[in-house]
Amino acid sequence: YKGAGAYDKALEFVKRKKGRWCFKQNGDEDKSYNYSGKFENGDDMVDHILDMKKVWTENIDFDLQAFVPGHECAIEGFFNGKDFLRDKEGEDFFIVNWEHKKKSNDDLGSTTGEVCTLQYRPNPGTKLITELKKIEPYLRKIGYIGNVDLNFIIDEQDGLAKPLEWTNRWGFPSLHMHEEMIRTPFSEFIERTVEGDNEFLGYDPGWCVVVVVTVPPFPFHSGKAESNAKGQRIYFLKDGEWTGQDNLAKDKLRHIHPYEVKFDKETKRYICTGDDGYLLAVTASGESIEEANCNALERIESNVFVDKMDFRTDCGVNQRVQDSVGYMTENGYL
């Protein structure tokens, strides 16, 4: 739906069709506009569309998607123009990830773009790999080179993995998990992919997480000075303590990835630069999900402090993802 009359058409559709629907904005509009319906009669979606009609009046462009209950995840591979990459041992190289789009623990709060993500390399030949590789002949035909990401809902009722959408680009902040786990320099990884080299890839075993550190007004947009942290100081600590000077050695940048951060040459301080509050991302790995999450939290608390900083502490260990990982493991998806 887009343009004049979009809301009225959507309202008429939901009232007529009933059921649970998902409202998803298109383009670069505020991700907090997105909403997943809860009621089978559609009343909450009607109210959400009416709310959007009040606050979103320009560049209207959204989809209504049927709600499918199940486990949502994505599988990603890297295509070199001929086939999907394999690792040094000749095994298929694919990654499965679980995004966390709600701002607060236990999937509470406002919808965001993404505030933390769990990632795992599945065993060769699993169901999701088989599904993604079906597109290989088409990618070869069009000469595509790059990453290929397909988002799924795995429906427990029929056991089918149902595609939702393609995202054939680097995702943020999930990109940084590859930097954490790939053994070769990331620039070399990209270069060799483009060159079609298919036998160079080394990848650390285990689980990986990325956690985004935010400040107000995230996930909303605000031009009011009192509502955001633009210009506010960021302290980079040493072992959790402030020593009077910032500690941001080059080796830390493999795990700490700044976004709205810059070094102010006049004040000799790191400061927040943006209006969105999407400050930086921190990665960590571990043999278990719990270990990876704990390592990420320890890395944040040992290295970063800024007033009003916020981040989820349950990446991968919340009930939704634990249920999903358990189901997918038991049923041959991982």
N, C-alpha and C positions, 0 to 999 in steps of 0.2 A: 504494500500500500504506500502511495506517495502522493504529495500534492494536495490540492483542494479536494475536500470531501473524503480524504483518506480515513479519518476517524469515524465518520458516519457509516462508511461502507464496512469498516471492521466491526463496529458495534452491531450492525444488522446481521453480519455473518455469525458472530459469537452467539447472539440471542437466538438465531435460527438453528445453529448446529449444536449448541450446548457443549458439554464436555470440557476437558482440561486443555488449555492452549498455552503456548509460550509466546510472549511478546519479545521480539528481538530487534533492536535498532540496527540500521545499516550505516556503514561509513564510520566517521570519527566522532559521532555524537556521544554524549555522556553514557557510559556503560550502566550507570545506575538506573537508566530508563528500562533496562531489561527486567522481565518478570516471568516466573514460571507459575502458571495457575495451580491452585490447590483444590478448588471445589468442582465437583462433577457437573454442576448445573451452570458453571461459567460465570456466576455472579461476581466473583472477585476480579475476573478479567474485564468484565464490563466496567467496574469501578476504576480499574487501572487505566483503561483507555480514556475514560472521562478525565482522570487526573492528568494524563499526558496531554489531553486537549487543552488544558489550562496552562501548562508550563512549557510545552514544546510546540511552538507555532511556526518555526522556520525550518526549511530543509527537511521536512517530514519525509521519512523513508524507513519503513519497518516491515517486518514479516510476522505473520502468525503461523506458528508451527504446532502440529498435533503433539501433545505430550505423550511420550512413551516411557513407562516405568522400567527401570533396570539400572545397569551399571554403566556410567559414562566414562570413557577413557579415549585416548588417541594413540595411534601407532605411527611411527615416523621412520622413514628410510631415506637413503641418499642415492640418487640415480646419476650415473656418470655418462649417460648418453647411450650406453649399451645394456647395462644391467645394474641392479642394486649392489651397493658396496658389500664386500665380504671382509672379514678381518684377516689377520696374518695366518690364521689356521685354516682359512678357506670357508669359514662358517658365515652364514647370512648375518648381516649386521642391521638390526632394527631396535628401536627403542619404544617402550610403552610409557605413557605418562598420565597422571591424574591431576588435573588443574583444580585449584581451590579459588573460586571466584567471589565467595562471600567475605566480607571484611573481617569478621570476628570468628573466634573459635567455635567449633561445632556447627559451622555453616550458618551462623547468625549474622544479622546486620545487612548493610546495603550490598548490592551487587557491584562488583568491580570488574576491571579487565582481567586481572589475575594477581593474587597476592602471595601465593606460594604454590609450588608444584612438586610432586613426587615422581621419580623416574626410575625405570628398571629395564635391563636388557633381557627380553624373554628367551627361552630356549629355542633352538632352531626348529623349524617345522610346525610351530604352534598355529592355532586356528587364525589368529589375527594376521600373522605373517602370510599365511596362505591367501587370505582375503586381499591384502594389499598387493601381493605380487601378481594378481590378476590384471593389473593395469600396466604391467611391464611392456607388453607388445605395443601398446598405444604410446607410451613414453618414448620408446625406441623409434617409432614411426615419425613422431614430431620432432625428434632430436632434442628432447628435454634434458637439461642438466641442472641438478640442484636437489634440495630436500623435498620430500613428499610426505605430507601429514594428512591422515584421515581420521576424523573424529567419529566414534561409534557409541551407540547405546546397545549393550548386551541385554537382551530381553530374557529374563529368567523363565517366562511362561513357555516360550518355544525354543529357547537356547540359541537364537540367531543373533549374530552381530549385525546391527542395522546402521548403515552409514548415515551420518548427519551432515557433514560438510568437509570440504577440502581446505587445507591451509598450506599452500605450497610456497612457503616463505619461512625465513627464520622467525621463530616465536620469541617473545620477550615476556618474562625473564628466563624462559626455558633454555634459550640459547646458551646461557652461562653454565648449565649443567654439562654440556658437551665440553666446554673449556675445562671444567673440573675433572672429567673422566677420560678424555682422549689423551693418550700418552704423547703423541706428536704435537708440536706447536699448532695452534688452531689455524694459523695462516697457511701452514703446510698441508693441513687436512683439506682446506678449501682448494688450494692449488692442485693437489693431486687428484681430487675429485674431478675438477674441470679437465685435467689431462687424461682422465680415464684410467688412472692407476687403481687397480682393484685389490691389491694384496699388501697394503702397507699398514692397515689400521690396527692399532693397539688400543684396547679399551679396558679400564679398570673394572673388576667385578664388583658386585654389590649394588646397594641402593644409593640414590642421590636425591637431595632436596635443594630447592632454592627458595629463600624467604625474602620477601620485599619489606623494607623498612620505609614507613611513610610518616608524614606529618600533616597537620591540617592545611588545606581543607579537604584532602583526599578522603573519599573518592569523588568529591564534588568540585565544582569550579566556583571561585569567588574572587572578585577584584578588590575586596575590602582588606585593608592592611591588617586589621585586627583578626582576620579569619585565616590568615596563612603565615607561613614561616619564612617567606622570602627575605633574604638578607640575614637570617639568623645563623649563628655560629654552629658548626659541626665539630665535635671533638673526636679525634682519632686517638684511642687510648693505647697504653702498653700494659698488657696482662690485666686489663680491667681497671687500671689506675690512670689518672691524669697526671702527667709529669711536668706540665707547664709548656710542653711543645707537642705538636702533632706527630704521631707515629704511624706513617703510612708508607712503609717500605715497599719496594717494587714487587717483592715476592707475595705480598698480601693481596695484590690486585688480581691474582688468580682466583681468589675466593670472594673479594669485595669489589662490586661492580657499580661505580657511581652513575647516577643519572642526573638529577637536578643538583649538582654539586660543582663548585669551582673554587680555585684558590685565588683569594683576593690579594693582589700584589701590594696594595697600599697598606692593608691592615695585617698582612701575613697570616691570614686565617682562611680556613675552609668555611664556605657559607652555602646556604640553600639559595638556589638561583631561580626556581620556577614557581609558577602559580598553582600547579597541580598537586604538589606534595608527594610525588613519586620519587623518593629520595635515592635509594640504592638497593641493590640485591646482594644477598650473601648465600654462597653455596657451601655444601659439605656432603661427605659421603660416609657410608658405614656398611658393615656386614648385614645389618638388619635395618628396618625402617626406623625403629626406635633410636638406634645408635646414630643414624644419619640426622634425624631431627634434633637430637640432643647436641650433636656436634655443631649444627648450624646455630642453635640458640647460644651455645657457649661462645661461638665465634662472634656473634653480634655483641653480646654483653662484654666480651673481652676487648673489643676493638672500636665500638662506636657509641657515642652518646650525643643526643640532641634533645632539647626540651620538647615535650609532647610527642616523642617518637612512639610509633605503634607498629606492631607486627603480630602475626599469628604464631602461636606456640605449639600448634597441633598438626603440623604438616605430615600427612600420611598416617598419623596415629588416631585421627578422629574416626568415629564409628562408621561413617559413610564409606570412607576409603578402605578401612579395614575389612568391611563386609565385601567390598568390591574385589580387593586383592584375594581374599579367601575364596570367593566364588570362582574367580578366573583361574586360580591355581588348581582348584579341584576339578574344573571342567575343561582343562587343556588349552586355555587361552594364554597362559604364561609358561 
